[in-house]
Structure formats: structure tokens, C-alpha cells
């Protein structure tokens, strides 16, 4: 059984963003099949409270490489820039053929065989849903995408079309930002980081999402701009669940087929019983493992919680000042 040449990277921060990467790492090691022992980095790329000793110990036991540094890019208030910084940093450290980003709120329930690059492939991601995408002229998001393309010298009319997994909607190529894989030699991580920095420097975004969707929308734009050879991952490799979409979009057959579940808020106490209820018939072993551990919670020490709240307020003030100078385009929700 050959181990794929791939390095995984995710982020971890003290508090509420500490439990998810621990579960991600444990699930990859337990149910990842050929991918189970691939290198995995957990990165804390901005100043903040330290991770707990329990998290550091679990990372060590699971063979997770922990990387911590403080970025000074002027956007420390934007948590989504953590992804950009983490991927760029690990790209320089990885000695594998591929690098893969994993959102911390992903949970592996089976061997994710589609994550392995073929010789004629450079970039893999899933067109999971239509949020923030455009279906062309007349779409409420079209002007936003056109403006973004102009900023980066991209004619979005040249982008390919794809059908989303969730809605079956035809859109200009766009993918979910929770999971993507790329060939390291393309330096996609560096291009992706620099693309988003230029976008943030330009100070424009959507009236609904402000500048907090850039990291996702940039993925397809950068892959297209670089001329990468693209394969679309099936929904089974990034099946999204959330309390807000459960009633309308949950499909038991899709969860049963899933190899990676993007659970968003489903492991927190409010939705925990429902999540276990749907996991038990579809992935009984994983459900039993989760039931033993209970829902996610913020396990930071009280003094670090106080520090975290202070730091959050400080960042919110910087964020508000930045957004006050932004040009926001009218878009759909």
C-alpha cells in the first residue's frame, strides 16, 4: 500500500479553534487509509494565546508537526488570511509532490482516494455549492467577479463552466475553499497568498460578505490565471453540513458516500445530537468514536479566554477602520 506524496496543512488557534484540528488529525490518522500517515502540519500564523498542553501533546502523539509564527501583513484582524500564510509557509517546508489545505472543521471518515494527483493534474478542489458564485450576465454576483477579474488582469469570460454538487447550478468555475490540493512545483500557495494580498490592498468587496470571501473566490481565479490542469473533486470529498442548511440540503445518501465531512458548526453542543443521529447509520464507527468524546467546547484556561476577548476587540477596531475605507459592491446573499 503506497503512501501518496502529499503534505496536509491546517490551522490551530487557542480556544474555539483548538478542538477542531485535533479531531481532524485524529480522524485522518484513524480512517485515512493510504493517506493516514502523510505529513500533517498544524499552523498558528498570528499572535495570540498559546495552545493548551493537551493539544500540543495530542499533536505530538499523532505525529502532527506544529508550526507557530506571527505574521505582520497588516491584516492580522482577518482570520482567513491565516490560511494563506499557513499554506505559503508549509509550501516551503514540504518535500512531497503535493500540498493540501484542510479546513480545521473537516472530519475524515474514509480513505480520501481522490486527493492523489495524477501525472496530468495540478489542482484539485470541489465545486460544492453556489454561495458567492456567478452564473454569468444578470447574476447578482457577476459585477463583483468582473471587477475582481479586472483588478488581477483576468477576463472571467474565459473561465470554464462547472455545475455545483449541491444545487446542480451552472456557474463560472468556483470551488469551496475548505479543501484543495495542488502540485508543489506550481508554487500555487505563494501565488494564492500574493493574489489575496493585492485584493485586500485594493479595498473592495461585497456588500454582504465584505472582504471575508476573498480566500475562497481567489482559488479558482488563481488556478485559472496560472493555467493549472484542474480536476473537480466529487462531493464525497468535501460534503458540507451545517445547522443552517440541514433542513434543506441534508442528504443521507451523500453523507453515507462521504470520505470527508465538512461539518462547520455541527459538532458544537446545539446541533450535536442531530449530528450524531445522522452519523450513526451512515458512519457507525466514527459516530461511536465521536460519542465517547462529546461535542466540541472551548477548553482554554480562563485567563487565556479573557486575553482572547481583549485581542478580539482590538482586532475588531482595526477591522472596522479598514472596512470604513472599502468600496463594497452590491451582490446577492
C-alpha positions as CSV (number, residue, x, y, z in Angstrom):
1,X,0.0,0.0,0.0
2,X,1.9,3.1,-1.3
3,X,1.6,6.3,0.7
4,X,0.6,9.2,-1.5
5,X,3.2,12.0,-1.8
6,X,1.1,14.7,-0.2
7,X,1.5,17.1,2.8
8,X,-1.6,18.3,4.6
9,X,-1.8,21.7,6.3
10,X,-4.5,23.2,8.6
11,X,-4.6,26.0,11.2
12,X,-5.0,25.9,15.0
13,X,-5.6,28.7,17.5
14,X,-6.3,28.8,21.2
15,X,-9.9,28.5,22.3
16,X,-12.7,27.5,20.0
17,X,-10.3,26.9,17.1
18,X,-8.3,24.4,19.0
19,X,-10.6,21.4,19.2
20,X,-11.4,21.0,15.5
21,X,-7.8,20.5,14.3
22,X,-7.3,17.9,17.0
23,X,-10.3,15.9,15.7
24,X,-9.2,16.4,12.1
25,X,-5.8,15.0,12.8
26,X,-7.2,12.0,14.8
27,X,-9.7,11.2,12.0
28,X,-7.1,11.4,9.3
29,X,-4.8,9.0,11.2
30,X,-7.6,6.6,12.1
31,X,-9.7,6.5,8.9
32,X,-7.4,8.0,6.2
33,X,-6.3,4.7,4.7
34,X,-3.2,5.2,2.5
35,X,-3.3,8.9,3.5
36,X,-3.3,8.2,7.2
37,X,0.4,8.7,7.8
38,X,1.0,11.5,5.4
39,X,2.7,14.6,6.9
40,X,0.3,17.0,8.6
41,X,1.1,20.5,9.7
42,X,-1.0,22.5,12.2
43,X,-0.1,26.1,12.0
44,X,-0.7,29.1,14.2
45,X,0.3,32.0,12.0
46,X,-0.6,35.1,14.1
47,X,-0.1,36.4,17.6
48,X,-2.4,35.0,20.3
49,X,-2.7,32.8,23.3
50,X,-0.8,29.6,23.3
51,X,-2.3,26.2,22.6
52,X,-3.0,24.0,25.6
53,X,-0.5,21.4,26.7
54,X,-3.2,18.8,25.9
55,X,-3.3,19.9,22.3
56,X,0.4,20.0,22.0
57,X,0.6,16.5,23.5
58,X,-2.0,15.1,21.2
59,X,-0.4,16.7,18.1
60,X,2.9,15.0,19.2
61,X,1.2,11.6,19.7
62,X,-0.5,11.9,16.3
63,X,2.7,12.9,14.5
64,X,1.4,16.4,13.7
65,X,4.1,19.0,13.0
66,X,3.2,22.2,14.8
67,X,4.4,25.5,13.4
68,X,3.9,28.8,15.1
69,X,4.8,32.3,13.9
70,X,3.3,35.8,13.9
71,X,2.5,37.3,10.6
72,X,2.9,41.1,10.1
73,X,1.0,41.8,6.9
74,X,-1.4,44.4,8.3
75,X,-4.4,42.0,8.2
76,X,-3.9,40.2,11.5
77,X,-7.6,41.0,12.2
78,X,-8.7,38.9,9.2
79,X,-8.7,35.2,10.3
80,X,-9.0,34.0,6.7
81,X,-5.5,35.3,6.0
82,X,-4.3,32.6,8.4
83,X,-5.0,30.1,5.6
84,X,-2.9,32.0,3.1
85,X,0.0,32.4,5.5
86,X,-0.1,28.7,6.6
87,X,-0.2,27.3,3.1
88,X,2.6,29.6,1.9
89,X,4.8,28.6,4.9
90,X,4.3,24.9,4.5
91,X,4.8,25.0,0.8
92,X,8.4,26.0,1.6
93,X,8.8,23.1,4.1
94,X,7.1,20.3,2.3
95,X,9.2,17.7,0.5
96,X,6.2,16.0,-1.2
97,X,4.8,16.2,-4.7
98,X,1.5,17.8,-3.5
99,X,0.3,20.2,-0.8
100,X,-3.2,20.1,0.5
101,X,-5.1,22.6,2.6
102,X,-7.7,21.2,5.1
103,X,-10.1,23.4,7.0
104,X,-9.9,22.5,10.6
105,X,-13.7,21.7,10.6
106,X,-13.2,18.7,8.3
107,X,-13.6,15.2,9.6
108,X,-12.2,12.2,7.7
109,X,-14.5,9.1,7.7
110,X,-12.9,7.1,4.9
111,X,-9.9,6.9,2.6
112,X,-10.0,10.1,0.5
113,X,-8.6,8.4,-2.5
114,X,-9.4,11.3,-4.9
115,X,-6.8,13.6,-3.2
116,X,-3.9,12.0,-5.1
117,X,-2.7,13.9,-8.1
118,X,-2.4,12.1,-11.4
119,X,0.6,13.0,-13.6
120,X,-1.5,15.3,-15.8
121,X,-3.1,17.2,-12.8
122,X,-2.1,20.3,-10.9
123,X,-5.1,21.4,-8.8
124,X,-8.0,19.6,-7.2
125,X,-11.0,21.1,-5.4
126,X,-14.7,20.6,-5.1
127,X,-17.4,22.9,-6.7
128,X,-19.5,22.1,-3.7
129,X,-22.1,24.9,-3.8
130,X,-23.1,28.2,-5.4
131,X,-22.5,30.6,-2.5
132,X,-20.8,33.7,-3.7
133,X,-20.5,32.5,-7.3
134,X,-21.9,33.8,-10.6
135,X,-23.9,32.1,-13.3
136,X,-23.0,34.9,-15.8
137,X,-24.6,38.1,-17.0
138,X,-27.6,39.0,-14.9
139,X,-26.4,37.2,-11.8
140,X,-26.2,39.5,-8.7
141,X,-22.6,38.4,-8.2
142,X,-21.5,39.0,-11.8
143,X,-20.3,42.6,-11.4
144,X,-18.2,41.6,-8.4
145,X,-16.5,38.8,-10.3
146,X,-15.9,41.1,-13.3
147,X,-14.4,43.8,-11.1
148,X,-12.2,41.2,-9.4
149,X,-11.0,39.9,-12.7
150,X,-10.1,43.4,-13.9
151,X,-8.0,44.0,-10.8
152,X,-5.9,40.9,-11.5
153,X,-5.9,41.1,-15.2
154,X,-8.2,38.2,-15.7
155,X,-11.0,38.0,-18.3
156,X,-13.5,35.9,-16.3
157,X,-15.4,35.3,-19.6
158,X,-12.5,32.9,-20.4
159,X,-13.2,30.8,-17.3
160,X,-14.7,27.4,-17.7
161,X,-18.1,26.5,-16.5
162,X,-19.0,23.9,-13.9
163,X,-22.1,22.5,-12.2
164,X,-22.2,22.7,-8.4
165,X,-22.7,19.5,-6.4
166,X,-25.3,20.8,-4.0
167,X,-27.6,22.8,-6.2
168,X,-26.7,21.5,-9.7
169,X,-26.3,25.1,-10.7
170,X,-24.1,26.1,-13.7
171,X,-21.6,28.7,-12.7
172,X,-18.3,30.2,-13.7
173,X,-15.6,28.0,-12.3
174,X,-15.6,28.3,-8.5
175,X,-14.7,25.9,-5.7
176,X,-15.1,25.5,-2.0
177,X,-12.2,26.8,0.0
178,X,-12.3,24.2,2.7
179,X,-10.1,21.7,0.8
180,X,-7.8,21.9,-2.1
181,X,-4.7,20.1,-3.4
182,X,-2.0,21.4,-5.7
183,X,1.3,20.4,-7.2
184,X,4.0,21.9,-5.1
185,X,6.2,22.9,-8.1
186,X,3.4,25.2,-9.3
187,X,4.0,27.4,-6.2
188,X,0.3,27.9,-6.1
189,X,0.4,28.6,-2.4
190,X,2.6,31.6,-2.9
191,X,0.6,32.9,-5.9
192,X,-2.6,32.4,-3.9
193,X,-1.2,34.4,-1.0
194,X,0.0,37.3,-3.1
195,X,-3.2,37.4,-5.1
196,X,-5.3,37.8,-2.0
197,X,-2.9,40.4,-0.5
198,X,-3.3,42.5,-3.7
199,X,-7.1,42.2,-3.4
200,X,-7.1,43.2,0.3
201,X,-4.9,46.2,-0.5
202,X,-7.4,47.3,-3.2
203,X,-10.1,47.6,-0.5
204,X,-13.1,46.4,-2.3
205,X,-15.5,43.6,-1.7
206,X,-19.1,42.6,-1.5
207,X,-21.8,44.5,0.4
208,X,-22.8,41.2,2.0
209,X,-19.5,39.3,2.6
210,X,-17.3,42.4,2.8
211,X,-13.7,41.1,2.3
212,X,-14.2,37.8,4.1
213,X,-14.8,35.6,1.0
214,X,-11.7,36.6,-0.9
215,X,-9.8,33.5,0.1
216,X,-12.4,31.2,-1.4
217,X,-13.1,33.1,-4.6
218,X,-9.4,33.5,-5.3
219,X,-8.9,29.8,-5.6
220,X,-10.5,29.3,-9.0
221,X,-9.2,32.7,-10.2
222,X,-5.6,31.9,-9.4
223,X,-5.8,28.3,-10.7
224,X,-7.2,29.7,-14.0
225,X,-4.7,32.5,-14.1
226,X,-1.8,30.0,-13.7
227,X,-3.2,27.7,-16.4
228,X,-3.2,24.8,-14.0
229,X,-4.5,21.4,-15.0
230,X,-7.7,21.0,-12.9
231,X,-9.8,18.1,-11.7
232,X,-13.0,18.6,-9.8
233,X,-13.3,16.6,-6.6
234,X,-16.6,14.8,-6.0
235,X,-18.9,15.9,-3.3
236,X,-17.8,12.9,-1.2
237,X,-14.5,14.6,-0.6
238,X,-16.0,17.8,0.8
239,X,-19.5,17.1,1.9
240,X,-20.7,20.2,3.7
241,X,-23.1,20.1,6.7
242,X,-24.3,23.0,8.9
243,X,-27.2,23.7,11.2
244,X,-28.4,26.5,8.9
245,X,-28.6,24.3,5.8
246,X,-29.5,21.0,7.3
247,X,-33.3,21.1,6.8
248,X,-33.0,22.0,3.1
249,X,-29.8,20.3,1.9
250,X,-29.0,17.3,4.1
251,X,-29.0,14.1,2.0
252,X,-28.4,10.8,3.8
253,X,-27.1,9.1,0.7
254,X,-24.5,11.8,0.3
255,X,-23.3,11.6,3.9
256,X,-23.1,7.8,3.5
257,X,-20.9,8.1,0.5
258,X,-18.7,10.8,2.1
259,X,-15.0,10.3,2.8
260,X,-14.5,13.8,4.2
261,X,-17.3,15.7,6.1
262,X,-17.2,19.5,6.3
263,X,-19.3,19.8,9.4
264,X,-19.0,23.6,10.2
265,X,-21.0,24.0,13.5
266,X,-22.4,20.5,13.7
267,X,-20.0,19.3,16.4
268,X,-20.9,22.1,18.8
269,X,-23.5,21.4,21.6
270,X,-26.5,23.0,20.0
271,X,-26.5,20.7,16.9
272,X,-24.5,17.8,18.4
273,X,-27.5,15.4,19.0
274,X,-28.7,15.8,15.4
275,X,-25.2,15.3,14.0
276,X,-24.7,12.0,15.9
277,X,-28.2,10.9,14.9
278,X,-27.3,11.2,11.1
279,X,-23.8,9.9,11.6
280,X,-24.8,6.6,13.4
281,X,-26.5,4.9,10.4
282,X,-24.0,6.3,7.8
283,X,-20.6,6.0,9.6
284,X,-21.3,4.0,12.8
285,X,-17.6,3.6,13.8
286,X,-16.9,7.3,13.5
287,X,-20.1,8.1,15.3
288,X,-19.2,5.8,18.2
289,X,-15.7,7.4,18.4
290,X,-17.3,10.9,18.5
291,X,-19.9,10.0,21.1
292,X,-17.2,9.0,23.5
293,X,-15.6,12.4,23.2
294,X,-18.7,14.6,23.2
295,X,-19.3,17.9,21.5
296,X,-16.6,20.5,20.9
297,X,-16.0,23.1,23.6
298,X,-13.6,26.0,24.3
299,X,-11.1,24.4,26.7
300,X,-8.8,27.4,27.0
301,X,-7.8,28.4,30.6
302,X,-10.0,31.3,32.0
303,X,-7.2,33.8,31.8
304,X,-6.5,32.9,28.1
305,X,-10.2,33.3,27.4
306,X,-10.1,36.8,28.9
307,X,-6.9,37.6,26.8
308,X,-8.6,36.2,23.7
309,X,-11.6,38.5,24.2
310,X,-9.4,41.5,24.6
311,X,-7.4,40.7,21.5
312,X,-10.6,40.1,19.5
313,X,-11.9,43.6,20.5
314,X,-8.7,45.1,19.5
315,X,-8.7,43.4,16.1
316,X,-12.4,44.4,15.6
317,X,-11.4,48.1,15.9
318,X,-8.7,47.7,13.3
319,X,-11.1,45.8,11.0
320,X,-13.8,48.5,11.3
321,X,-11.3,51.2,10.3
322,X,-10.3,49.1,7.3
323,X,-13.8,48.4,6.2
324,X,-14.8,52.0,6.5
325,X,-12.5,52.8,3.6
326,X,-13.6,49.9,1.4
327,X,-15.7,50.1,-1.8
328,X,-18.5,47.5,-1.4
329,X,-20.3,46.2,-4.5
330,X,-24.0,45.3,-4.3
331,X,-24.3,41.5,-4.6
332,X,-26.6,38.6,-3.8
333,X,-26.7,36.9,-0.5
